[in-house]
Structures are given as structure tokens and as C-alpha cells.
Amino acid sequence: MRFLFKLDWLIALLAGVALVFAFAPMHFYWLLFISPAILYFLLIKYPAKSASLVGFFYGLGFFGIGISWVFVAIYVFGGTPAWLAVLITLLFSMVLAGFFALLAFILQQFFPAHNFAKVLVVYPALWALLEVLRSWIFTGFPWLILGHAVPGTAFAGFAPLLGPYGTSFLIVFASGLFLLAIVPSLSKGRLIARMQAANVAWLSLAIFFILAFLLKLIPWAHPVGQPLSVSLVQGNIQQSLRWDPQEVDNILTTYQSLTEGHYQSGLIVWPEAAIPLTPAEAKPLFNTLEEKLKAAHGALITGIPVSAGVSYYNAVIGLGEAKGLYMKRHLVPFGEYVPLENLLRGLIQFFNLPMSAMVPGNMSQSLITVHGLPIGVYICYEIAYDAVVRADLPEARLLITVSDDAWFGDSLAPAQHLQISQFQALATGRPLLAVGNNGISAIITPKGNLQSTIPQFMPGVLTGMVSGYEGVTPWVLMGDVPWIVLMLIALVFFYFKNKKAHQASEL
């Protein structure tokens, strides 16, 4: 029995690894069904404490591979010894794996009896609610959220309606139907009844996919005004040179050279911190750019640090026909600020990264406008935070995210980051421009599809046409709260229902 228990640890670990392949850049979407089904099948064999170990190994496989890019940032660019970088990455993965251990424990401790409600409601609700918790606690880590994997899939139509967590619920719900369909023995009753239940599960899956297809056809938003020509500039500046004072002139020359011939574009976008100077230090550059933009009636948006006393804002500023200043609202721990700074600063090189003494901007800020078009701007990691994105809607007609994923090298992170941007475009019904220092830069349609991209690790300019969109998707209007409340109510309802049934059986 102990051997089988440990074998299930290995199966759970591999199933967690497999789920990573459902996300970008692999896009094996069918694993969205298979992997959660395997986890549930493993968990129902065990009492709560043993199940939590199975859940932990599932989470360790999922996050150990899915966020392996943390090692790249800490070791390659953070100057941390390899053994310590491995240890930090492993510990972070283990902490995140704890959410799946908690899922398994709650599932088996408070809902021990297997039934249809458990596999089709309780399990999906626990999965989605723990994603909500993970996205909030300790500033949150909304990465590898199941719902973020839906752009380009049959599930895409649910995103504008339910947002990431409601979509996660439905994915795990469909996974439960799939499990009931292929494993009739999970249904109670005689063989004929079990086969009938399996047929019902297959039929339900078919109806589910038909509904998903129909939802994809709904135009939640529509274009307004004249299309805007855009030029997205990818400088591909090496991370080791980004904040080197001796490289400033070369960096600025790179961006200006790439932009030549594009000043007539309705909008030019440079990536996060493309200008490694404060606005006061960059005044001569601004004067040159403003002169060229004025002559061409063009607009330019660029990332730039803005002084805030001894600290800085990670900001985006508009030049020419682009008006306004945006300061990043949700900062990255260690990358942009150091928690417990008095204790950690200086312990290892990773805690002394360049520009890691930043302060957040206000949650409510005026939108940058380009030729009068209101634009929601997000800097790097904060595109994953729903509250930040939704704060600018429905006023924003176009979304832009500027980033610098050079920190993560040739890892899974840039593709995962782009997929999150695709989800936000899909869920909000807005086109989105993703502009990165070394890629992946992309023009994303309001349906979350990639219109065009520039590959990683090459300088270039991506041009295209986009329109501003208006209209409100249900998720933008209502947010995540209604679905969170409904899932909590469902858990409470089925907990007391199961408890009452258990008490009745003991009489």
C-alpha cells in the first residue's frame, strides 16, 4: 500500500508537469481536461492528510516546471550562486504547491464522499477559489491561472463572460465530465446505470462545447473611430547593459535608429524603461523627439523611470500627440522593491538589482490619450492583475502593456506573459499592444488572437493597424466577485448537505 501511495506521488508530479504544457508556448490544450481529472482520480483514494501530500506533489510538478524561469532571473541576471538560486526557486515552488495540498486536504476532509456534486461543483470551485487566494495573498501571484490558457481554444468564449476564475471553474467542471465519461466506475449503481451516467457525461460535454462555440460569436465590443497605424519598437537591449551609465547613448541611439521612418505612425510604442534616464535628464532627447513628432503629427509612448525623491516610479510617458503620464500601480517584489528591506537588502546580489527601490503609483490615474483616444497602459507584470486592468475600463478604447522580459532569457516566461496579455484582450474586448525590450512584441485582437508578432531576441519594428473599441463585456461590468460568491455559496451548501446525509446514515 505504501508503494502504491508513493507511486501516486510520482503520477501526481507528472500530471502537474503535464498541465504546464497546456499553457504557452506549447499550447497542448487537451491537457486542460486530462491533468485536473488525473489529480481528482488520485485524491479520492485517500483521507485528507494523505491526499494533501498527493496534491503537494502535483503542485510541485506544475510550479516547479511552470515557473522555472525564476531561476534564470535569480542566477543569470541576479548574480546569485547557482545552488542558492536553485534553492530559492525550489522553495518558491513548494510554497505555491501548498495551494494544491490545501485543495486536496479541504476536498477530502470536508467532502469525503464521492458524488457528482463533488467532482462537478466542489472540486472546480476549490480549484478556482484557491487561484483567487494565490492571486491576492502576499501581493499575489496570478501566474499560470487555468483560465489564462483559453485564448485560441474552445473555452475562449467564456473569458469575457466569467473572467479568469470563472473560466477556471468551467475548465475543471469539463474535466470532471470527461473523467465521469471515461471512468464509468466512478458513478454509483449497477453497470447499466454507470454506463448511462457515462453517456450523460458525454452528452453534457457536447452541449458544453456547443455553448462555448456560441459564446465565441458574441461581439461584446465594437470598433469606433478611424483605425490607427502603430509601430511597436523592440530594441533587444541586453539585460546586462540596460542600466549601465556608459551604455545610455548606445541604448538611445538604438531606439531612435529603429524609429526613423516611423514618426508618421499614429502611435509609436517603446518598451518598459526604454529610456534609462529620468525626464529631467532626458530633456534634450525629448526636445528632439517632440520636434520630429510634431512635424509628422505623430505620437510616442515610452517607458521611463520618474524620480520620487530617493525612489522612483516605473512610468510611461506620452510625447507628441500622446498626452499623459502613467505610473505603475502594482510592483514586483524584489525586482522593483525589496520586502523587509532593512533585513534583506545587501544579503545577496539579487536583493540589490538595479531600480529595485521603486514606489507604486495611485490605483486611480488619468488615462494616456493618443489623438484623443483613451488608452489603458500597464507595465510588465501588472497586466496579470485583473483589478488593475479593469480599473481603466470601459473608458479605455485600447490597451498597451510594455515590458522587459530579458530578465528571464530563453525561458517559458515571455510566452506565458504574452498569453496573459491575450487573455486580457479577450476578456475586455479590447485590442492590446504588447511591446517588450527583447520580445515577444505583438498586436493582439479583441478576440485574444495574435495579429502579428516580432520573434524574441531580435531588434525590429512591428507595424499594423488597430481600432479603438467600446462596449462592456460582462466581466468588465461585474468583475470576479459574483462568481467568487457563487462558488463560496456552493461549497457551503454542499458541505452542510453532505454533513446532513452523513448524520442520517448513522441513525
C-alpha positions in Angstrom: 0.0 0.0 0.0 2.8 2.4 0.9 4.4 1.6 -2.5 1.2 2.5 -4.3 0.9 5.7 -2.3 4.4 6.8 -3.4 3.6 5.7 -6.9 0.7 8.1 -6.8 3.1 10.9 -5.8 5.0 10.3 -9.0 1.9 10.2 -11.1 0.7 13.4 -9.5 4.1 15.1 -10.1 4.0 14.1 -13.7 0.3 15.2 -14.1 1.3 18.6 -12.7 4.2 18.9 -15.1 1.8 17.9 -18.0 -0.5 20.8 -17.1 2.3 23.3 -17.8 2.2 22.0 -21.4 -1.4 23.3 -21.7 -0.1 26.9 -21.4 2.1 28.8 -23.8 4.3 28.2 -25.6 3.3 24.5 -26.0 -0.5 25.0 -26.2 -1.5 21.4 -25.8 -5.0 22.5 -24.7 -6.4 19.0 -24.3 -4.3 18.7 -21.2 -6.7 21.2 -19.5 -9.1 18.2 -19.3 -6.7 15.4 -18.6 -4.5 16.8 -15.9 -7.1 18.0 -13.4 -9.0 14.8 -14.0 -6.0 12.7 -13.0 -5.5 14.7 -9.9 -9.1 14.2 -8.8 -8.9 10.5 -9.5 -5.8 10.2 -7.4 -7.2 12.2 -4.5 -10.4 10.4 -3.9 -8.4 7.2 -2.8 -7.0 8.8 0.3 -8.0 10.5 3.5 -7.3 14.2 3.9 -3.7 14.1 5.2 -2.5 11.6 2.6 -4.4 13.4 -0.1 -2.7 16.7 0.7 0.7 15.0 0.0 -0.6 13.9 -3.4 -1.8 17.4 -4.0 1.5 18.8 -3.0 3.4 16.7 -5.5 1.0 17.7 -8.2 1.6 21.4 -7.4 5.4 20.8 -7.2 5.4 19.4 -10.7 3.2 22.2 -12.0 5.1 25.1 -10.5 8.5 23.5 -10.5 8.4 23.4 -14.3 6.0 26.2 -14.9 7.9 28.9 -13.0 11.4 27.5 -13.6 12.2 30.9 -15.2 12.6 32.3 -11.7 15.9 30.5 -11.6 17.0 32.4 -14.7 16.3 35.8 -13.2 18.0 34.9 -9.9 21.0 33.2 -11.2 21.8 34.5 -14.7 20.8 38.1 -14.1 20.6 38.4 -10.3 24.2 37.3 -9.7 23.2 34.6 -7.2 25.2 31.4 -6.8 23.6 28.5 -8.7 23.0 26.4 -5.6 21.2 29.2 -3.9 19.2 30.1 -7.0 18.0 26.5 -7.2 17.1 26.5 -3.5 15.1 29.8 -3.8 13.3 28.6 -6.9 12.5 25.2 -5.2 11.3 26.9 -2.0 9.0 29.2 -4.0 7.6 26.3 -6.0 7.0 24.4 -2.7 5.1 27.4 -1.3 2.9 27.5 -4.3 2.5 23.7 -4.3 0.9 24.2 -0.9 -2.2 25.6 -2.6 -2.8 22.3 -4.2 -2.1 20.5 -0.9 -4.7 22.7 0.7 -7.1 22.0 -2.1 -6.7 18.2 -1.6 -7.0 18.5 2.2 -10.2 20.5 2.0 -11.7 18.3 -0.6 -11.2 15.1 1.4 -11.6 16.5 4.9 -14.9 18.3 4.4 -16.3 16.5 1.4 -15.1 12.9 1.9 -18.0 11.1 0.0 -17.5 10.9 -3.8 -20.6 12.1 -5.7 -21.5 14.1 -8.8 -21.6 17.3 -6.8 -18.1 16.8 -5.5 -16.5 16.2 -8.9 -18.6 18.7 -10.9 -19.0 21.6 -8.3 -16.9 21.2 -5.2 -13.6 20.3 -6.9 -13.9 23.1 -9.6 -14.9 25.7 -7.0 -12.0 24.8 -4.7 -9.6 25.0 -7.7 -10.8 28.4 -8.8 -11.1 29.9 -5.2 -7.5 28.9 -4.4 -6.4 30.6 -7.6 -8.2 33.7 -6.3 -6.3 33.3 -3.0 -3.0 32.8 -4.7 -3.6 35.9 -6.8 -4.2 38.0 -3.7 -2.2 36.8 -0.7 1.2 38.4 -0.1 0.6 40.8 -3.0 -0.5 37.9 -5.2 1.0 35.7 -7.9 -1.7 35.5 -10.7 0.5 33.4 -12.9 -0.5 30.0 -14.5 -4.1 30.7 -13.8 -6.0 28.0 -15.6 -8.4 30.5 -17.2 -5.4 32.3 -18.8 -4.8 29.4 -21.1 -8.1 29.7 -23.1 -7.2 32.2 -25.9 -7.5 30.3 -29.1 -9.4 27.4 -27.5 -13.0 26.3 -27.4 -13.2 27.9 -24.0 -12.3 31.4 -25.3 -16.0 32.5 -25.3 -16.3 32.1 -21.5 -13.5 34.6 -20.8 -15.5 37.9 -21.5 -18.4 36.4 -19.5 -16.7 35.0 -16.5 -13.1 36.3 -16.3 -10.2 34.1 -15.3 -11.5 32.4 -12.2 -15.0 31.6 -13.5 -13.4 30.2 -16.6 -11.0 28.1 -14.5 -14.1 26.7 -12.7 -15.7 25.7 -16.1 -12.4 24.1 -17.3 -12.3 21.9 -14.2 -16.0 21.2 -14.4 -15.5 20.0 -18.0 -12.5 17.9 -16.8 -14.9 16.3 -14.3 -17.4 15.5 -17.0 -14.5 14.0 -19.0 -13.5 11.9 -16.0 -17.0 10.6 -15.4 -17.3 9.8 -19.1 -14.2 7.7 -19.4 -14.3 6.1 -16.0 -17.9 4.8 -15.5 -16.9 3.0 -12.3 -16.8 6.4 -10.6 -20.6 6.6 -10.9 -22.7 4.7 -8.4 -25.2 1.9 -9.1 -25.2 -1.1 -11.3 -23.2 -1.5 -14.5 -26.1 -0.3 -16.7 -26.7 2.8 -14.5 -23.0 3.6 -14.7 -22.9 3.3 -18.4 -26.0 5.6 -18.7 -24.2 8.1 -16.4 -21.2 8.0 -18.7 -23.4 8.6 -21.7 -25.0 11.6 -20.0 -21.5 12.9 -19.2 -20.5 12.6 -22.9 -23.7 14.4 -23.9 -23.1 17.1 -21.4 -19.6 17.6 -22.7 -21.0 18.0 -26.2 -23.6 20.6 -25.1 -20.8 22.4 -23.2 -18.7 22.7 -26.3 -21.6 23.9 -28.3 -22.4 26.6 -25.8 -18.7 27.6 -25.7 -18.7 27.9 -29.5 -21.8 30.1 -29.5 -20.4 32.4 -26.8 -17.3 33.0 -29.0 -19.7 34.5 -31.7 -21.0 37.3 -29.4 -19.5 40.7 -30.2 -19.2 42.2 -26.8 -17.5 45.4 -28.1 -17.2 47.2 -31.4 -14.7 49.4 -33.2 -15.1 53.2 -33.1 -13.4 56.0 -35.0 -10.7 55.7 -37.6 -8.1 52.9 -37.5 -4.8 53.9 -36.0 -1.4 53.0 -37.5 1.0 51.7 -34.9 4.7 50.9 -34.8 6.0 48.8 -31.9 9.7 49.1 -31.4 11.7 46.2 -29.9 15.2 47.3 -29.1 16.6 44.0 -27.8 19.0 45.6 -25.4 21.0 43.1 -23.4 19.9 42.9 -19.8 23.5 43.4 -18.5 23.6 46.7 -20.4 20.2 48.1 -19.5 21.3 50.2 -16.5 25.0 50.7 -17.4 25.6 54.5 -17.5 28.2 54.0 -20.2 25.6 52.4 -22.5 22.9 55.1 -22.3 23.9 56.8 -25.5 24.0 53.5 -27.4 20.6 52.5 -26.0 19.0 55.8 -27.0 20.7 55.6 -30.4 19.3 52.1 -30.9 15.7 53.2 -30.3 16.0 56.4 -32.3 17.5 54.5 -35.3 14.8 51.9 -35.2 12.1 54.6 -35.1 13.4 56.6 -38.1 10.9 56.3 -40.9 8.0 55.6 -38.4 7.4 59.0 -37.0 4.4 59.4 -39.3 2.7 56.4 -37.5 -0.4 57.3 -35.5 1.3 55.7 -32.4 4.9 54.6 -31.7 5.5 52.5 -28.6 8.8 51.9 -26.9 9.0 49.2 -24.2 9.4 49.4 -20.4 12.2 51.8 -19.3 13.4 52.1 -22.8 14.8 55.4 -21.7 17.2 54.7 -18.8 17.0 58.4 -17.7 14.6 60.5 -15.7 12.5 63.0 -17.6 14.8 65.8 -16.4 17.9 64.0 -17.6 16.2 63.1 -20.9 15.1 66.7 -21.8 17.5 67.0 -24.8 16.2 63.7 -26.2 12.6 64.8 -25.6 13.2 68.0 -27.4 14.5 66.1 -30.4 11.6 63.6 -30.4 9.0 66.3 -29.9 10.3 68.1 -32.9 10.1 65.1 -35.2 6.7 64.0 -33.8 5.3 67.5 -34.3 6.4 67.6 -37.9 4.8 64.2 -38.6 1.7 64.7 -36.3 2.8 61.5 -34.6 2.6 60.1 -31.1 5.1 58.2 -29.0 4.7 56.3 -25.7 7.8 55.1 -23.9 8.7 53.6 -20.6 10.9 55.8 -18.3 11.8 56.0 -14.6 10.4 59.1 -12.9 12.1 60.4 -9.8 10.2 60.3 -6.5 12.8 61.7 -4.1 15.3 58.9 -3.3 13.0 56.4 -5.0 11.5 56.1 -8.5 8.2 55.4 -10.2 8.3 52.9 -13.0 6.4 55.0 -15.5 5.2 55.5 -19.1 5.1 59.0 -20.7 3.4 60.3 -23.8 5.1 62.6 -26.3 3.8 64.4 -29.4 0.2 63.6 -29.9 0.3 61.2 -26.9 -0.6 63.1 -23.7 -0.2 62.0 -20.1 1.9 60.1 -17.6 1.3 56.7 -16.1 3.0 55.3 -13.0 3.0 51.6 -12.4 0.5 50.6 -9.7 1.4 47.0 -8.8 5.2 46.5 -8.3 7.1 43.2 -8.5 8.6 42.1 -5.2 12.5 42.0 -5.3 12.5 43.2 -8.9 11.1 46.7 -8.1 11.1 46.8 -4.4 12.6 44.7 -1.6 10.1 43.5 1.1 11.7 43.8 4.6 14.3 46.0 3.0 16.2 46.7 6.2 16.7 42.9 6.7 17.2 41.7 3.2 19.0 44.5 1.3 22.6 43.5 0.7 22.3 39.9 1.8 22.7 38.6 -1.7 23.2 40.3 -5.1 19.6 39.5 -6.1 18.4 41.9 -3.4 20.4 44.7 -5.0 19.0 44.6 -8.5 19.1 47.9 -10.5 15.9 50.1 -10.0 14.7 47.9 -7.1 13.7 50.9 -4.9 10.5 51.9 -6.6 7.2 53.1 -5.3 3.7 52.4 -6.7 1.5 54.9 -8.4 -2.1 55.6 -7.4 -4.7 53.0 -8.4 -6.8 55.7 -10.0 -4.9 57.6 -12.7 -5.9 59.6 -15.7 -5.6 57.6 -19.0 -3.0 58.5 -21.5 -4.6 59.8 -24.7 -3.3 59.4 -28.3 -5.0 61.7 -30.8 -7.8 61.9 -28.2 -8.1 58.1 -27.9 -8.1 57.0 -24.3 -5.6 54.2 -23.7 -5.1 51.8 -20.7 -1.4 51.3 -20.1 0.2 48.5 -18.0 3.8 47.9 -17.2 5.1 44.3 -17.4 3.8 42.0 -14.6 0.8 44.1 -13.7 -1.1 43.1 -16.8 -1.9 39.9 -14.9 -3.8 41.8 -12.2 -7.5 42.0 -13.1 -8.2 44.9 -10.7 -5.5 47.0 -12.3 -6.8 46.2 -15.9 -10.5 46.7 -15.0 -9.8 50.0 -13.3 -9.3 51.6 -16.7 -12.5 50.2 -18.3 -14.8 50.8 -20.0 -13.2 54.2 -20.7 -10.0 52.8 -22.3 -10.5 52.0 -26.0 -7.1 50.4 -26.5 -4.8 48.6 -24.1 -1.0 48.7 -24.1 1.5 46.7 -22.0 5.2 47.5 -22.1 7.6 45.0 -20.6 11.2 43.8 -20.2 11.3 40.0 -20.2 15.0 40.0 -20.8 15.3 39.1 -17.1 14.0 35.6 -18.0 16.1 34.8 -21.0 15.0 32.0 -23.3 12.6 30.5 -20.8 8.8 29.9 -20.6 8.1 33.3 -19.0 7.8 35.6 -22.1 5.3 33.2 -23.9 3.3 32.8 -20.7 3.4 36.6 -20.2 2.1 37.1 -23.7 -0.7 34.6 -23.2 -1.9 36.6 -20.1 -2.0 39.7 -22.3 -4.0 37.7 -24.9 -6.5 36.8 -22.1 -6.9 40.4 -21.0 -7.6 41.5 -24.6 -10.2 38.7 -24.9 -11.8 39.3 -21.5 -12.1 43.1 -22.0 -13.0 43.1 -25.7 -10.1 45.5 -26.5 -7.2 45.3 -28.9 -3.9 45.1 -27.0 -0.4 46.1 -28.0 2.4 44.2 -26.2 5.8 45.8 -26.5 8.9 44.1 -25.0 12.5 45.1 -24.9 13.5 41.7 -26.3 10.1 40.3 -27.2 7.6 38.9 -27.6 6.1 42.1 -29.0 2.7 41.6 -30.6 -0.5 43.1 -31.8 -3.4 41.3 -30.2 -7.0 41.4 -31.5 -10.1 41.9 -29.2 -10.7 38.1 -29.5 -7.3 37.4 -27.9 -5.7 36.3 -31.2 -2.2 37.2 -32.3 -2.5 39.5 -35.3 1.3 39.8 -35.8 4.5 39.4 -33.7 8.2 40.0 -33.6 10.3 37.0 -32.5 12.4 37.2 -29.4 16.0 38.3 -29.3 15.9 40.5 -32.4 15.6 44.2 -32.8 12.8 45.4 -35.1 9.6 47.4 -35.6 6.2 45.7 -35.8 3.7 47.8 -37.7 0.0 47.4 -38.2 -3.4 49.0 -37.9 -5.7 48.9 -34.8 -9.0 50.4 -34.0 -10.3 51.7 -30.7 -13.1 49.6 -29.3 -16.0 50.5 -27.0 -18.6 48.3 -25.3 -18.6 46.4 -22.0 -18.1 42.7 -21.5 -20.0 41.1 -18.6 -16.7 40.5 -16.8 -15.6 44.2 -17.1 -19.1 45.2 -15.8 -19.3 42.7 -12.9 -15.8 41.6 -12.2 -14.9 38.4 -10.3 -16.9 39.0 -7.1 -20.2 37.4 -8.3 -18.6 34.2 -9.4 -16.5 34.0 -6.2 -19.6 34.5 -4.1 -21.5 31.8 -6.0 -18.6 29.3 -5.6 -18.4 30.0 -1.9 -22.2 29.5 -1.5 -22.0 26.3 -3.4 -19.2 25.0 -1.1 -21.1 25.9 2.0 -24.4 24.4 0.6 -22.8 21.0 -0.3 -20.8 20.9 2.9 -24.0 21.0 5.0 -25.8 18.8 2.6 -23.1 16.1 2.9 -23.0 16.5 6.6 -26.7 16.1 7.0 -26.6 13.0 4.7 -23.7 11.5 6.8 -25.6 12.1 10.1 -28.7 10.5 8.6 -26.8 7.4 7.6 -25.5 6.9 11.2 -29.1 6.8 12.6 
